[in-house]
Amino acid sequence: MIATNQTLRPRDLLADSPELGSPPLVYRRLVEVINHPRGGAGDVANVIREDTALTARLLKLVNSAFFAFPKKIETVSQAVSVVGTSQVRDLALATSVTDLFKGVPSELLDVEAFWKHSLGVGVAARVIAGLRSEANVERFFVAGILHDVGRLVLLMRAPEQTADVIAKARERGALLFETEREVLGFDHARMGGVLMNHWKMPEALREAVELHHDPRRAQRYPIEAGTVHVADIVATALQLGNSGERLVPPVSAGAWAKLGIDPGVMGFAVEDVDRQYSAAVHLLGLALED
């Protein structure tokens, strides 16, 4: 925990924090296998099989409306073959990352509502990427799941300062990320970007996480950042969980234009988000609201 009278810097919040030192072990092992010159789909399946909880989640997911495959997928090997090795890697990260954030003060954040919101953003990002016919839509799903993890780092490592931010934002009726910038000198998105760097994640993921409130600043991956930005607003407007933010952030007109999506299809997209969200929410051990 950082002292209240100490100037905060994002990288300092990760120092001496072994629980946040690296991404989930299963993800790291999958990266090693996929990057190995002789690694293949069978090796990926073997890594998945060693984690019984992940095996159950993956098989449940591939047989749900999230994918809507016409035939039942019976085995992990089939799942890897049908979904793809990189996609399975990304799904493993998305469904395992919650285990890293166990120390969040419950009086400051409803953690279950937070992960429901993150899942909603991931699903919305996946649907938007599908509308654009992007390759590997699961990487957009991961970016959505991870977009607000910087807020969890702040709550775990600087709870008193973060409590001050929450109180000031509510008192003023202001957006949390804007209040973070004023009080802390940076926001949770920047904190998330630093964490992605710390974990040695792909640059596209770092930029999507760090710039989801300011996608116009994205230099290399404006589509990724813009997709997560719009997905965040969609999920917030649909009230899919709650990240702690009480207001709906404004949409960036530039980001929307960059995505080039016909507004006329958004009604169908929202229906798809609802369907996929309902199918995927149980992955994180969550329950749908009544």
Backbone as numpy.savetxt, mean C-alpha at the origin, in Angstrom:
# Nx Ny Nz CAx CAy CAz Cx Cy Cz
11.73 5.33 20.45 10.88 6.52 20.45 11.77 7.78 20.45
11.39 8.79 19.67 12.17 10.02 19.55 11.69 11.04 20.58
12.62 11.72 21.23 12.26 12.72 22.23 11.49 13.86 21.59
10.56 14.45 22.35 9.69 15.49 21.80 10.45 16.76 21.47
11.59 17.01 22.13 12.32 18.25 21.86 13.38 18.08 20.79
13.40 16.93 20.12 14.40 16.67 19.10 13.81 16.93 17.73
14.58 17.60 16.87 14.15 17.83 15.50 14.09 16.49 14.78
12.96 16.23 14.15 12.77 14.94 13.49 13.35 14.95 12.09
13.97 13.85 11.73 14.37 13.60 10.36 13.93 12.19 10.00
13.34 12.00 8.82 12.79 10.68 8.48 13.78 9.53 8.67
15.02 9.72 8.23 15.96 8.59 8.32 16.30 8.25 9.78
16.24 9.26 10.67 16.53 8.99 12.08 15.46 8.11 12.72
14.25 8.21 12.22 13.16 7.42 12.79 13.31 5.93 12.49
14.15 5.61 11.49 14.38 4.21 11.15 15.64 3.66 11.83
16.44 4.55 12.41 17.65 4.10 13.09 17.29 3.31 14.35
18.04 2.29 14.61 17.81 1.45 15.81 16.38 0.93 15.88
15.85 0.60 14.70 14.48 0.10 14.63 14.49 -1.23 13.87
14.93 -2.32 14.53 15.07 -3.59 13.82 13.78 -4.11 13.22
12.65 -3.79 13.83 11.39 -4.30 13.31 11.05 -3.71 11.94
11.64 -2.54 11.63 11.39 -1.90 10.34 12.63 -1.94 9.44
13.59 -2.76 9.81 14.86 -2.77 9.09 14.78 -3.30 7.68
13.82 -4.19 7.41 13.72 -4.78 6.08 12.29 -5.26 5.85
11.94 -5.48 4.59 10.58 -5.96 4.28 10.40 -7.39 4.78
9.17 -7.92 4.69 8.91 -9.27 5.19 9.88 -10.31 4.61
10.23 -11.29 5.43 11.20 -12.30 5.04 10.78 -13.04 3.78
9.51 -13.40 3.67 9.06 -14.16 2.50 9.26 -13.34 1.23
9.06 -12.04 1.29 9.29 -11.19 0.13 10.77 -11.20 -0.25
11.64 -11.06 0.74 13.09 -11.06 0.46 13.52 -12.37 -0.17
12.99 -13.48 0.32 13.35 -14.77 -0.24 12.84 -14.92 -1.68
11.65 -14.41 -1.94 11.12 -14.47 -3.30 11.96 -13.63 -4.25
12.40 -12.46 -3.80 13.27 -11.62 -4.63 14.56 -12.36 -4.97
15.15 -13.01 -3.97 16.39 -13.76 -4.20 16.18 -14.87 -5.23
15.08 -15.60 -5.09 14.80 -16.71 -6.01 14.55 -16.20 -7.42
13.75 -15.15 -7.54 13.41 -14.62 -8.87 14.65 -14.04 -9.55
15.53 -13.41 -8.77 16.74 -12.81 -9.35 17.86 -13.81 -9.60
17.74 -15.01 -9.08 18.78 -16.02 -9.28 18.77 -16.49 -10.74
19.95 -16.62 -11.35 20.00 -17.02 -12.78 19.26 -18.32 -13.07
19.25 -19.23 -12.11 18.58 -20.52 -12.35 17.25 -20.63 -11.60
16.77 -19.52 -11.08 15.50 -19.53 -10.37 14.33 -19.63 -11.35
13.28 -20.28 -10.93 12.11 -20.43 -11.80 10.83 -20.48 -11.01
9.73 -20.74 -11.70 8.42 -20.76 -11.07 8.33 -21.81 -9.97
9.01 -22.96 -10.16 8.99 -24.00 -9.14 9.64 -23.56 -7.85
10.72 -22.78 -7.97 11.40 -22.27 -6.78 10.52 -21.26 -6.04
9.83 -20.42 -6.81 8.91 -19.46 -6.20 7.81 -20.20 -5.45
7.26 -21.23 -6.06 6.21 -22.02 -5.41 6.72 -22.66 -4.12
7.96 -23.13 -4.14 8.52 -23.75 -2.94 8.63 -22.76 -1.79
9.03 -21.52 -2.08 9.12 -20.48 -1.04 7.74 -20.21 -0.46
6.74 -20.09 -1.33 5.38 -19.82 -0.87 4.88 -20.97 0.01
5.14 -22.20 -0.38 4.65 -23.36 0.36 5.18 -23.41 1.78
6.38 -22.87 2.00 6.97 -22.89 3.34 6.23 -22.00 4.33
5.42 -21.10 3.82 4.62 -20.20 4.66 3.17 -20.62 4.52
2.68 -21.38 5.49 1.33 -21.94 5.35 0.25 -20.87 5.32
0.44 -19.80 6.09 -0.56 -18.72 6.09 -0.60 -18.03 4.73
0.59 -17.77 4.16 0.64 -17.12 2.85 0.07 -18.04 1.78
0.34 -19.33 1.87 -0.22 -20.29 0.92 -1.74 -20.23 0.93
-2.31 -20.23 2.13 -3.78 -20.17 2.24 -4.32 -18.87 1.66
-3.65 -17.75 1.97 -4.13 -16.45 1.47 -4.03 -16.38 -0.05
-2.92 -16.88 -0.59 -2.73 -16.82 -2.04 -3.78 -17.65 -2.77
-4.01 -18.87 -2.31 -5.00 -19.72 -2.97 -6.41 -19.16 -2.84
-6.68 -18.59 -1.69 -7.99 -17.96 -1.50 -8.15 -16.77 -2.44
-7.09 -16.00 -2.59 -7.14 -14.81 -3.44 -7.33 -15.17 -4.90
-6.54 -16.12 -5.40 -6.61 -16.44 -6.83 -7.94 -17.11 -7.19
-8.64 -17.62 -6.19 -9.94 -18.24 -6.46 -11.11 -17.32 -6.12
-10.80 -16.05 -5.92 -11.84 -15.08 -5.56 -12.17 -14.18 -6.75
-13.13 -13.29 -6.52 -13.50 -12.32 -7.56 -12.39 -11.32 -7.82
-11.35 -11.30 -6.99 -10.21 -10.42 -7.21 -9.57 -10.72 -8.56
-9.47 -12.00 -8.90 -8.93 -12.42 -10.19 -10.01 -12.90 -11.15
-11.03 -13.54 -10.61 -12.15 -14.04 -11.43 -11.68 -15.01 -12.51
-10.77 -15.92 -12.15 -10.35 -16.95 -13.10 -11.52 -17.90 -13.36
-11.62 -18.42 -14.58 -12.78 -19.29 -14.91 -12.73 -20.66 -14.24
-11.52 -21.15 -13.91 -11.39 -22.46 -13.29 -10.71 -22.33 -11.93
-11.04 -23.25 -11.04 -10.45 -23.23 -9.70 -8.96 -23.56 -9.76
-8.16 -22.79 -9.03 -6.72 -23.03 -8.93 -6.50 -23.88 -7.68
-5.96 -25.09 -7.88 -5.88 -26.07 -6.79 -4.57 -26.00 -6.01
-3.46 -25.61 -6.67 -2.15 -25.69 -6.03 -1.38 -24.39 -6.15
-0.36 -24.26 -5.32 0.50 -23.08 -5.38 1.21 -23.02 -6.74
1.65 -24.15 -7.25 2.33 -24.17 -8.55 1.41 -23.64 -9.65
0.16 -24.05 -9.62 -0.80 -23.52 -10.59 -0.96 -22.02 -10.43
-1.05 -21.57 -9.19 -1.23 -20.14 -8.93 -0.06 -19.33 -9.49
1.16 -19.81 -9.25 2.34 -19.10 -9.74 2.34 -19.09 -11.26
1.97 -20.21 -11.86 1.94 -20.31 -13.31 0.92 -19.37 -13.93
-0.25 -19.29 -13.32 -1.33 -18.46 -13.88 -1.12 -16.98 -13.60
-0.70 -16.66 -12.38 -0.57 -15.26 -11.97 0.76 -14.67 -12.43
1.84 -15.45 -12.35 3.17 -14.96 -12.74 4.06 -14.78 -11.52
5.36 -15.00 -11.70 6.29 -14.96 -10.56 6.40 -13.56 -9.95
6.52 -12.54 -10.77 6.65 -11.18 -10.23 5.38 -10.75 -9.53
4.25 -11.13 -10.09 2.98 -10.78 -9.48 2.80 -11.48 -8.13
3.21 -12.74 -8.04 3.14 -13.46 -6.77 4.05 -12.81 -5.74
5.22 -12.41 -6.16 6.13 -11.68 -5.26 5.46 -10.44 -4.70
4.82 -9.67 -5.57 4.18 -8.43 -5.14 2.98 -8.71 -4.23
2.22 -9.75 -4.54 1.09 -10.11 -3.69 1.57 -10.58 -2.31
2.71 -11.27 -2.29 3.27 -11.72 -1.01 3.64 -10.53 -0.14
4.22 -9.51 -0.74 4.55 -8.30 0.01 3.29 -7.64 0.54
2.30 -7.48 -0.33 1.07 -6.78 0.04 0.34 -7.48 1.19
0.38 -8.81 1.20 -0.39 -9.55 2.20 0.41 -9.89 3.45
1.71 -9.57 3.46 2.56 -9.89 4.62 3.01 -8.67 5.39
2.87 -7.49 4.80 3.47 -6.29 5.39 2.83 -5.89 6.71
1.59 -6.28 6.93 0.93 -5.89 8.18 1.64 -6.44 9.41
2.35 -7.54 9.24 3.04 -8.16 10.38 4.16 -7.30 10.93
4.64 -6.34 10.15 5.78 -5.51 10.58 5.36 -4.36 11.48
4.08 -4.05 11.51 3.63 -2.85 12.22 2.70 -3.24 13.37
3.31 -3.74 14.41 2.52 -4.21 15.56 2.50 -3.21 16.72
3.34 -2.17 16.66 3.47 -1.28 17.81 2.75 0.04 17.67
1.72 0.10 16.85 1.01 1.35 16.63 0.06 1.62 17.80
0.14 2.80 18.43 -0.75 3.11 19.57 -2.21 3.10 19.15
-3.00 2.23 19.77 -4.39 2.08 19.37 -5.23 3.30 19.69
-4.77 4.12 20.67 -5.53 5.32 21.01 -5.38 6.41 19.96
-4.39 6.27 19.09 -4.16 7.28 18.05 -4.68 6.85 16.69
-4.84 5.54 16.48 -5.25 5.06 15.16 -5.99 3.74 15.29
-7.10 3.64 14.56 -7.81 2.37 14.43 -7.06 1.57 13.36
-6.23 0.62 13.79 -5.32 -0.07 12.86 -6.10 -0.88 11.83
-7.18 -1.53 12.24 -7.97 -2.30 11.29 -8.57 -1.40 10.22
-9.09 -0.25 10.61 -9.63 0.70 9.64 -8.53 1.21 8.72
-7.34 1.39 9.27 -6.20 1.85 8.47 -5.88 0.84 7.36
-5.80 -0.45 7.71 -5.46 -1.44 6.69 -6.60 -1.64 5.70
-7.83 -1.44 6.14 -8.95 -1.49 5.19 -8.82 -0.36 4.16
-8.43 0.83 4.64 -8.23 1.93 3.70 -7.08 1.61 2.75
-5.98 1.10 3.28 -4.82 0.77 2.44 -5.20 -0.27 1.39
-5.98 -1.27 1.80 -6.45 -2.28 0.86 -7.36 -1.66 -0.19
-8.23 -0.74 0.24 -9.10 -0.07 -0.71 -8.32 0.72 -1.75
-7.26 1.40 -1.31 -6.43 2.16 -2.24 -5.70 1.20 -3.18
-5.21 0.07 -2.62 -4.54 -0.91 -3.47 -5.46 -1.46 -4.55
-6.69 -1.79 -4.17 -7.66 -2.31 -5.14 -8.00 -1.25 -6.17
-8.24 -0.01 -5.73 -8.57 1.07 -6.67 -7.41 1.32 -7.64
-6.18 1.28 -7.13 -5.01 1.47 -8.00 -4.91 0.34 -9.02
-5.21 -0.87 -8.58 -5.18 -2.03 -9.48 -6.22 -1.88 -10.59
-7.42 -1.44 -10.22 -8.49 -1.26 -11.21 -8.13 -0.16 -12.20
-7.61 0.96 -11.69 -7.22 2.07 -12.58 -6.12 1.62 -13.52
-5.13 0.88 -13.00 -4.05 0.39 -13.85 -4.60 -0.56 -14.92
-5.61 -1.35 -14.55 -6.24 -2.23 -15.53 -6.94 -1.47 -16.64
-7.57 -0.35 -16.29 -8.21 0.49 -17.31 -7.18 1.02 -18.31
-5.97 1.21 -17.83 -4.89 1.71 -18.69 -4.11 0.58 -19.36
-4.53 -0.66 -19.12 -3.84 -1.84 -19.67 -2.37 -1.87 -19.29
-2.08 -1.49 -18.04 -0.71 -1.53 -17.55 -0.26 -2.99 -17.34
1.04 -3.23 -17.54 1.60 -4.54 -17.26 1.74 -4.73 -15.75
1.48 -5.93 -15.27 1.59 -6.27 -13.85 0.84 -5.27 -12.98
-0.47 -5.36 -12.99 -1.28 -4.45 -12.17 -1.06 -4.68 -10.69
-0.47 -5.83 -10.31 -0.25 -6.10 -8.88 0.76 -5.13 -8.27
1.66 -4.59 -9.08 2.60 -3.61 -8.51 1.88 -2.33 -8.11
0.79 -2.01 -8.79 -0.02 -0.86 -8.39 -0.80 -1.20 -7.11
-1.23 -2.44 -7.00 -1.89 -2.91 -5.79 -0.97 -2.76 -4.59
0.29 -3.16 -4.76 1.28 -3.03 -3.68 1.50 -1.56 -3.32
1.64 -0.71 -4.32 1.86 0.71 -4.06 0.70 1.29 -3.26
-0.52 0.87 -3.59 -1.68 1.34 -2.83 -1.67 0.84 -1.40
-1.35 -0.44 -1.22 -1.28 -1.01 0.13 -0.27 -0.25 0.98
0.86 0.14 0.38 1.97 0.73 1.13 1.94 2.26 1.18
0.98 2.89 0.52 1.08 4.34 0.33 1.13 5.12 1.64
0.49 4.63 2.69 0.42 5.37 3.96 1.28 4.75 5.07
2.18 3.82 4.74 2.95 3.18 5.82 3.82 4.19 6.58
4.14 5.29 5.94 4.90 6.33 6.64 4.16 6.84 7.87
2.84 6.85 7.81 2.05 7.27 8.97 2.23 6.28 10.12
2.33 5.00 9.81 2.56 4.00 10.85 3.94 4.17 11.48
4.93 4.47 10.66 6.28 4.72 11.20 6.24 5.89 12.17
5.57 6.97 11.78 5.47 8.14 12.65 4.76 7.80 13.96
3.70 7.02 13.88 2.96 6.65 15.08 3.78 5.75 16.00
4.61 4.88 15.41 5.42 3.96 16.21 6.65 4.64 16.80
7.29 5.51 16.01 8.58 6.04 16.40 8.52 7.45 16.99
7.44 8.18 16.72 7.29 9.53 17.26 5.84 9.76 17.65
5.31 8.97 18.59 3.88 9.04 18.90 3.44 10.38 19.49
4.27 11.01 20.30 3.85 12.28 20.92 3.74 13.39 19.88
4.73 13.47 19.00 4.68 14.48 17.94 3.51 14.22 16.99
3.26 12.94 16.70 2.17 12.60 15.80 0.82 12.88 16.44
0.71 12.66 17.74 -0.52 13.00 18.46 -0.79 14.50 18.38
0.29 15.28 18.45 0.17 16.74 18.32 -0.34 17.12 16.93
0.17 16.43 15.91 -0.29 16.68 14.53 -1.78 16.37 14.41
-2.20 15.24 14.94 -3.61 14.83 14.84 -4.51 15.84 15.54
-4.09 16.28 16.72 -4.90 17.25 17.47 -5.01 18.57 16.72
-3.90 19.05 16.18 -3.91 20.33 15.46 -4.76 20.23 14.19
-4.65 19.13 13.47 -5.42 18.97 12.24 -6.93 18.96 12.54
-7.32 18.29 13.60 -8.75 18.23 13.95 -9.24 19.58 14.43
-8.41 20.26 15.20 -8.79 21.58 15.72 -9.01 22.58 14.60
-8.19 22.50 13.57 -8.24 23.48 12.48 -9.10 23.01 11.30
-9.51 21.74 11.32 -10.21 21.21 10.16 -9.31 21.13 8.95
-8.04 20.77 9.18 -7.04 20.74 8.12 -6.69 19.30 7.76
-6.12 19.12 6.56 -5.65 17.81 6.13 -4.45 17.39 6.97
-4.37 16.11 7.28 -3.28 15.60 8.12 -1.92 15.82 7.48
-1.80 15.52 6.18 -0.47 15.61 5.58 0.03 17.05 5.53
-0.89 18.00 5.39 -0.48 19.41 5.41 -0.05 19.83 6.81
-0.74 19.32 7.82 -0.38 19.63 9.20 0.95 18.96 9.57
1.18 17.76 9.07 2.47 17.09 9.29 3.62 17.95 8.77
3.45 18.50 7.58 4.51 19.32 7.00 4.78 20.56 7.85
3.71 21.11 8.39 3.86 22.31 9.22 4.52 22.00 10.55
4.10 20.91 11.20 4.58 20.60 12.55 5.91 19.85 12.53
6.03 18.88 11.62 7.21 18.01 11.60 8.28 18.46 10.61
7.86 19.19 9.59 8.79 19.58 8.54 8.79 18.63 7.36
8.01 17.56 7.45 7.83 16.59 6.37 6.52 15.85 6.64
6.04 15.11 5.65 4.78 14.40 5.86 4.97 12.89 5.82
3.88 12.16 6.06 3.97 10.70 6.11 4.35 10.11 4.76
4.01 10.80 3.67 4.38 10.30 2.35 5.90 10.31 2.18
6.54 11.40 2.63 8.00 11.47 2.61 8.60 10.37 3.49
8.00 10.16 4.66 8.48 9.11 5.55 8.38 7.74 4.86
7.28 7.52 4.17 7.11 6.26 3.44 8.13 6.09 2.34
8.45 7.18 1.65 9.46 7.11 0.60 10.83 6.74 1.16
11.17 7.31 2.31 12.44 6.98 2.95 12.47 5.51 3.36
11.32 5.00 3.85 11.24 3.59 4.21 11.42 2.71 2.98
10.82 3.08 1.85 10.99 2.30 0.62 12.46 2.27 0.20
13.15 3.39 0.33 14.59 3.42 0.05 15.35 2.50 1.00
14.99 2.58 2.27 15.64 1.77 3.30 15.47 0.28 3.01
14.31 -0.08 2.46 14.03 -1.48 2.12 14.57 -1.86 0.75
15.17 -0.89 0.03 15.71 -1.13 -1.31 14.61 -1.59 -2.28
13.48 -0.95 -2.18 12.38 -1.23 -3.09 12.60 -0.54 -4.44
11.90 -0.99 -5.49 12.05 -0.35 -6.81 11.71 1.14 -6.75
12.38 1.91 -7.60 12.18 3.35 -7.60 10.73 3.73 -7.93
10.09 2.94 -8.78 8.69 3.24 -9.12 7.80 3.16 -7.88
8.07 2.20 -7.01 7.29 2.07 -5.78 7.59 3.22 -4.83
8.86 3.56 -4.69 9.23 4.68 -3.81 8.54 5.96 -4.26
8.58 6.25 -5.57 8.00 7.50 -6.06 6.49 7.51 -5.89
5.85 6.36 -6.11 4.39 6.29 -5.94 4.00 6.55 -4.50
4.75 5.98 -3.55 4.46 6.16 -2.13 4.76 7.59 -1.70
5.94 8.10 -2.05 6.38 9.40 -1.56 5.60 10.56 -2.14
5.09 10.39 -3.36 4.46 11.52 -4.04 2.96 11.33 -4.26
2.33 10.48 -3.45 0.91 10.24 -3.71 0.04 11.45 -3.35
0.57 12.40 -2.58 -0.17 13.64 -2.34 0.27 14.77 -3.27
1.33 14.55 -4.01 1.87 15.60 -4.89 2.42 14.97 -6.16
1.56 14.28 -6.94 2.04 13.51 -8.10 2.68 14.37 -9.19
2.42 15.66 -9.18 3.04 16.52 -10.21 4.55 16.56 -10.09
5.08 16.23 -8.91 6.51 16.25 -8.69 7.20 14.96 -9.16
6.43 13.97 -9.58 7.02 12.70 -10.00 7.83 12.91 -11.28
9.09 12.57 -11.21 9.99 12.78 -12.34 10.03 11.58 -13.29
10.14 10.39 -12.72 10.33 9.19 -13.56 9.06 8.35 -13.70
8.22 8.38 -12.67 7.06 7.48 -12.66 5.78 8.25 -12.34
5.41 9.20 -13.18 4.19 9.98 -12.91 2.91 9.16 -12.98
2.90 8.09 -13.78 1.71 7.25 -13.87 1.49 6.50 -12.56
2.56 5.96 -12.01 2.44 5.24 -10.73 1.97 6.18 -9.62
2.62 7.36 -9.52 2.25 8.32 -8.48 0.83 8.84 -8.69
0.48 9.13 -9.95 -0.85 9.64 -10.25 -1.93 8.60 -10.00
-1.63 7.34 -10.28 -2.60 6.27 -10.06 -2.91 6.12 -8.57
-1.86 6.10 -7.74 -2.08 5.96 -6.30 -2.78 7.20 -5.74
-2.44 8.37 -6.27 -3.09 9.61 -5.85 -4.61 9.54 -6.08
-5.01 9.17 -7.29 -6.43 9.08 -7.62 -7.09 7.94 -6.83
-6.39 6.82 -6.70 -6.93 5.68 -5.95 -7.18 6.05 -4.50
-6.30 6.83 -3.91 -6.47 7.28 -2.52 -7.75 8.08 -2.37
-8.00 8.94 -3.32 -9.21 9.78 -3.26 -10.46 8.94 -3.48
-10.39 7.97 -4.41 -11.53 7.08 -4.66 -11.87 6.28 -3.41
-10.84 5.68 -2.78 -11.07 4.87 -1.59 -11.60 5.70 -0.43
-11.09 6.92 -0.29 -11.55 7.81 0.78 -13.01 8.21 0.54
-13.31 8.54 -0.71 -14.68 8.95 -1.05 -15.67 7.80 -0.86
-15.22 6.56 -1.12 -16.09 5.39 -0.95 -16.13 4.90 0.49
-15.35 5.56 1.36 -15.29 5.22 2.78 -14.86 3.76 3.00
-13.84 3.37 2.24 -13.25 2.05 2.43 -12.19 2.17 3.51
-12.57 1.87 4.74 -11.66 2.02 5.86 -11.38 3.48 6.15
-10.34 3.72 6.94 -9.97 5.09 7.30 -8.51 5.10 7.74
-7.73 5.98 7.13 -6.30 6.06 7.43 -6.00 6.98 8.61
-7.04 7.57 9.18 -6.85 8.60 10.20 -7.17 9.98 9.67
-7.27 10.09 8.34 -7.60 11.35 7.69 -9.12 11.52 7.65
-9.60 12.65 8.14 -11.05 12.88 8.19 -11.60 13.58 6.94
-10.72 14.14 6.13 -11.14 14.89 4.95 -10.75 14.16 3.68
-11.44 14.45 2.58 -11.07 13.90 1.28 -10.09 14.88 0.62
-8.85 14.45 0.36 -7.88 15.35 -0.26 -8.34 15.78 -1.66
-7.92 16.97 -2.10 -8.30 17.41 -3.45 -7.58 16.60 -4.52
-8.24 16.39 -5.65 -7.63 15.65 -6.74 -6.75 16.58 -7.56
-5.62 16.09 -7.99 -4.72 16.84 -8.86 -5.22 16.72 -10.30
-5.63 17.86 -10.87 -6.13 17.84 -12.25 -5.07 17.35 -13.21
-3.81 17.72 -12.94 -2.72 17.28 -13.80 -2.53 15.77 -13.76
-2.66 15.19 -12.57 -2.50 13.74 -12.45 -3.63 13.02 -13.17
-4.85 13.52 -13.02 -6.00 12.91 -13.71 -5.81 12.97 -15.22
-5.38 14.12 -15.71 -5.17 14.27 -17.16 -4.08 13.33 -17.65
-3.03 13.18 -16.83 -1.91 12.32 -17.21 -2.35 10.87 -17.36
-3.29 10.43 -16.54 -3.76 9.06 -16.62 -4.58 8.80 -17.89
-5.23 9.85 -18.39 -5.95 9.72 -19.65 -7.14 8.77 -19.62
-7.82 8.71 -18.49 -8.96 7.81 -18.35 -10.25 8.56 -18.66
-11.10 7.97 -19.47 -12.39 8.55 -19.80 -13.25 8.59 -18.53
-13.69 9.78 -18.09 -14.53 9.86 -16.88 -15.78 9.00 -16.97
-16.22 8.72 -18.18 -17.44 7.93 -18.36 -17.32 6.50 -17.88
-16.09 5.99 -17.76 -15.92 4.60 -17.33 -15.76 4.48 -15.82
-15.68 5.60 -15.13 -15.39 5.55 -13.70 -16.51 4.90 -12.89
-17.75 5.03 -13.37 -18.85 4.37 -12.68 -18.67 2.86 -12.67
-18.27 2.29 -13.82 -18.00 0.86 -13.89 -16.77 0.51 -13.05
-15.78 1.41 -13.04 -14.57 1.17 -12.27 -14.88 1.09 -10.77
-15.76 1.96 -10.31 -16.14 1.96 -8.89 -16.82 0.64 -8.53
-17.67 0.13 -9.42 -18.30 -1.18 -9.18 -17.25 -2.28 -9.08
-16.22 -2.19 -9.94 -15.15 -3.18 -9.91 -14.34 -3.07 -8.62
-14.10 -1.85 -8.17 -13.39 -1.64 -6.91 -14.17 -2.29 -5.77
-15.47 -2.06 -5.73 -16.31 -2.64 -4.68 -16.22 -4.17 -4.68
-16.30 -4.75 -5.88 -16.28 -6.21 -6.01 -14.93 -6.78 -5.56
-13.85 -6.18 -6.04 -12.52 -6.69 -5.70 -12.19 -6.45 -4.23
-12.63 -5.32 -3.70 -12.38 -5.02 -2.29 -13.05 -6.06 -1.40
-14.29 -6.37 -1.71 -15.02 -7.36 -0.92 -14.32 -8.72 -0.96
-13.73 -9.04 -2.12 -13.06 -10.33 -2.27 -11.72 -10.36 -1.54
-11.04 -9.21 -1.49 -9.68 -9.18 -0.98 -9.57 -8.83 0.50
-10.58 -8.23 1.08 -10.46 -7.69 2.43 -10.13 -8.77 3.46
-10.57 -9.99 3.22 -10.32 -11.06 4.18 -8.86 -11.50 4.18
-8.08 -11.11 3.18 -6.67 -11.46 3.11 -5.92 -11.00 4.35
-6.28 -9.83 4.84 -5.57 -9.26 5.97 -6.24 -9.61 7.29
-7.14 -10.58 7.25 -7.82 -10.99 8.47 -8.82 -9.96 8.94
-9.38 -9.20 8.00 -10.31 -8.14 8.32 -11.73 -8.59 8.01
-12.68 -7.83 8.50 -14.09 -8.13 8.23 -14.71 -6.92 7.56
-15.60 -7.19 6.60 -16.32 -6.10 5.95 -17.28 -5.44 6.92
-17.45 -4.12 6.74 -18.44 -3.41 7.56 -19.83 -3.89 7.20
-20.72 -3.83 8.18 -22.11 -4.20 7.92 -22.77 -3.14 7.06
